[in-house]
Amino acid sequence: MFEHIHFKKQDIVFPITNRNAENTMPLYFENSDDFINLVRDTHSHDFLIDGSLLSCTHFPVSAYAQKNLFYIQGFNILDTKKNYYTRRKNYDSYLLCITYEGTGILEYDGKTYTLKPGQAFLMDCREEHFYKTAATHWKHADLHFLGSFTQDIFAELKENIIITWDIQGTLQKSLEELIYIYDSVMPYRDFILSNRLETLLISILEESNSYHRNLKGIPENLVTLLHYIDLHYNEHLSLDFLSEFSGINKYHLIRLFKKYLGYTPKEYILQLQLKNAQQFLKTTTLPANKIAAMVGMESENYFSHFFKSRTGMSPGQFRKSNQ
């Protein structure tokens, strides 16, 4: 695993704790930045590092990436001895931790978990947590990350704290590709890294129990209704009509739309109308009043007002900017 990564290896002979870190860290690390993602603030949490450590080069994260992208704060592989532990909270990071050998213990959100090889956990480090070696050693990888939409993705993954992790499977391969990029210097590195990290998180979501449960729970008549709307979005489709067509109570239909599509039925139709109006403006010379009628808007004035409120441009300005 991780054959192409340039790790720095450190054997921790004298255990590092939050009480002696200032004196012991220089024994192992020429530059304290090499340790920053394990011990960012020795006063905010309690820890004991004992065993061996493989760490990647710590590249500073650009201000743009911190504001707009997903980014890695640090990646380490630790083979810890029996006394290893970390206890902290209010740590501005999310953690994906994968067990490769041995056993660990996690206490998080009022529950205790045993972490065996082939298992991982995902958590918000701002919440109080504690993890440690359960027996004689625990070999695990720690991926600390953050990003502009991390909290939204984590909200969907929160009920799946423990993740099944096939060490020879696709998640592991995606992780190794991600860390190879993190360890490399290349054009557009921040963007590529953000994309791969997001892809890894989405892959974890797609393999979660909640995803498969929700996938099985999508009503077939809702899918049929969506196909109908895609073909008839420019007609007058009232909520009562959609309810009658699908056989779904209209209040329950609103809940289903919000759950699976993120919109109410009315907003979903408006989004389709906007998308198709933009396409007509880009690819035809039809006047705005014709396009308004084609997408189902009641008048050219309403269409122009709606279009500008959603895009910040009038239909004419949009067409000109996309010629």
N, C-alpha and C positions, 0 to 999 in steps of 0.2 A: 504493500500500500504506500501511496505517496512517494513513489520511487524518484520522481523528477523534481521534488521540492528541495530547496537548499535550506535545510533545517540547521539551526545551531543547537548542539546538544550540551546540556549541563547536568551533571550529577550533583545533587544536593546532599553533601556530606553532613553539614550542620543545618538542621531544619530552620527554615525562615518563617518567622511569625510577624504579626503586626507590631510586636513589642521590640524585636531586634532587627527589623528589616533594614533600617538605616545603616547598621553596622555590617550585616551579613551579605546584603545584596552586592556590594562592591567585590566580594570574594568570588562571585560567579559571573558578574556582568560588567564588562568594561564600560558600557553606556547604560545608564538606568532606563533609557527609553526601551531597551530590549525587554524590560520587565513590566512596562507600564500597563499592559492589558491584563496582567495577573494581579497586580497590586497598584491600582491607580491612586487610591487614597488610603493609606495605612490607618487613618483615624476613623474611617467610616465603617470598617468591618473587621471581623476577627478571623484569622486564618493560621494554618500551619502547613507549609509546603515541605514535603519530605519525599525523596525518591529521585526520579530523573525527569528531565524536561526537554522536549523538542520544540523550538520556537521559530517562527518565520521572521524574516526581516520586517520591521515596522516602518511602513511608508506613511508619511503624514497624509491625512485625508484633506483634500481641498475644501475650501469654504463652499464652493458650488455643489460638490457631492454631498456635503453635510446638509445643505438646504434642500436639494432637489432629488437626490438619488438614494438608493440603498447602498450601504457601504459596510465594510468589515472593520471592526475595531481591533481585532487580534485573533490569531489562531495558534493554538498550542496543543501538543500531545503530551500528556503526563502519565507516567507510570509510577503511581504513588504507593508509599508504604502504609502500614496499618494506622499510623497516627495522623494521616492527612485529613484536613477538613477545611471548609470555608463557610462562614456564617456572615450574612450581610443583608442590607436593604437600602433603598434609595440610591441604587446604582443604575445610572442612565444607560441601560444596555439590555439587549435580549440575548439569551444564551441557548445555543443548540449544543447539547453534550451527548456524545456517543460512547457507549461502553464497548471496548474491544476484548478485554481480558479481565478476569477477576470480577469483583462485585462492589457496587457502591450503594449508598443509602441517600435518599433525597427526602427532605421534609419541606413541603411547599403547600401553601393554600390550605393549611389545616390537615393535610394528609401525609402519610409516609409511604415511600415507594422503594422497593428493592430493584436495583439496576443491574441486570445481567448482560453478558455478551449478546450482541444482536438487539439491544434496546437502546433507545435514545430518549432524552427529554427536552422539551422546549418550554422556556419560561421567561417571564418578565422580571428582570433583576431589580426592578424598583420595589417589588413586593418582597417581604421578608422571606428568606430561604436559608437552608442549611443542607450541605451535602458532604459526604465523607467516604473514606474507604471502609468497607464492611468487614473485611477479613484481613488477609496479609498484604494484598496489593490490589490496585484498581487501575487498569490502563484505559484511559479515556481521552477523547479529543474535545476541546472547548472551542467553539466558534462564537465569538461575541460580535454582534452586528447591530446596526441601527439604520434608520432611513425615514424618508418623509411619510411613507404609507405603512410602516412596519406595524404600528398599533392596529390599523384596520385589518391587516392580514392575521395578526395574532388573535384578534377578537374572534375570528372564525376558527382558529386552531385551539383556543383556550381549553376546550373540554377534552382535547387529545394530548394531554401532557406527556404521556408515554407513547413512544413511536416504535413500531417494529422496524428494525434496521438490518437489512440483509447486507452483510459485509462484502458479499460478492455481487450485490445487486445494483440497480440503476441509481438509487439514492447515493450510494457510496461513490459510484463513478461520477455522478454530478458534483458531489462534494470535492473529489480529487481534481476535477477540471476547474472548479471554482478556485481552489487554493493554488493551483498552478498559475492561474491568471493573477491572483493576489500576489504571488511571489515573483511575477515577471514585470518587466518594463516594456510597454508596447503602446502604439498609437491608440487613442480613445479608451485608455485603460479604465477610467472611472465609469464610462458608459457600459462597456462590456462586462465589467465586474458587477455592476448594478443589475444588468439583465440576467446574468447567471445566478446571482443570489436570489433574485425574485423568482426565477424559474425553479430553483431548488425548493423554495418555500411553497410555491404552488404545487409542486410534485408531492410534497409532504401532505398538503391539504387534500390532494386527489386520492391519496392512499389512506386517508383517515376514515374512521368508522362513521363519523357524522356526514362526510361527503357521500359515502355509499348509501347511508340511510336516507339522506335527503334526495339522492338521485332516484332511489326506488319509490320515494314518496311523491314524485311529481305526477299529478293526475293526468291521465291520457287525454281527457277532454280539454285540459288546459293547453296541451301541446297542439291539439286540433284547432282550438280557438286562435292561438298565435299564428298558425299558418293562414287561417281565414283573415285575420287582421292584416297580415303582410300583403294580401291580395286586394283587400278592400279598405285600406287605411284612409282613402280619399272620399269615402262615403260617410254618411251620418251614422256613427256607431255609438249609440247611447249605452250607458251602463246597464240599463234594463234589458236592452237588446242582447248585449254580450252575455248577461246572466242567463237569459232565456236560451240563447244559442248553445251555450256550454252546459247548461243544466247545473250551474254552480250558483249558490246564493250570492247575491251581489256583494254583500259585506265580506263574505269569505273569499270571493274573487279578488277584492281589493287586497286582502291579506296575502293571497297567493302571489299576486303580481309584485308586491313589495318584497316578499321573501325571495322569489326566484329571479326577478328582473330589476329590482331596485326602484321601480316606478309604480305609480297608480296606473290603471288602464288608460285614463285620459292623458296622462303625461307620456305614456308609452306611445300612444297614437301621435301626439304632437311631435315627439322625437322622430318618428318615421316621416311625418310630413316635412319637418325641417331638413332631414337628411336627403330626401328626394328633391326638395326644392333646390338645395345646394347643387345637387347633381345636374338638374335641368339648367341652372344658371351657368354652370361650368361648360356644359356640352352643347347647348342650343342657343339660338338667338331669339327665342320666344319672349314676348314682353311679359312684364311682371303680372299683369292681370290674367293672362293665359295660364301662367305657372301657378298662380294662386288657385284658379279653378281646378287645375289638374291634380293638385295635392289636397284639395278638399277644403280650402280656406274660403270663408263666406264672402270676403270682399278684398279688393286690392289694398285698401287702406288698412284693414285688419292684418293682412298678410305682411305688409311693409312694417307695421308697428311690431308685430310678433317677431319677424325676422331680425330686426335691429335690436330688440330686447335680448335675443338669444346670442347674436353674433357680434354685436357692437357696430355693425355696418348695415347700411341699407342694401336691398337686393342689387341695385345698380352698382354700388361701391364694391360689393362682393364679387359681382361678375367682372368688373374691371380689374380687380386685384388678382383674379384667377385666369385672365386671358393668357 
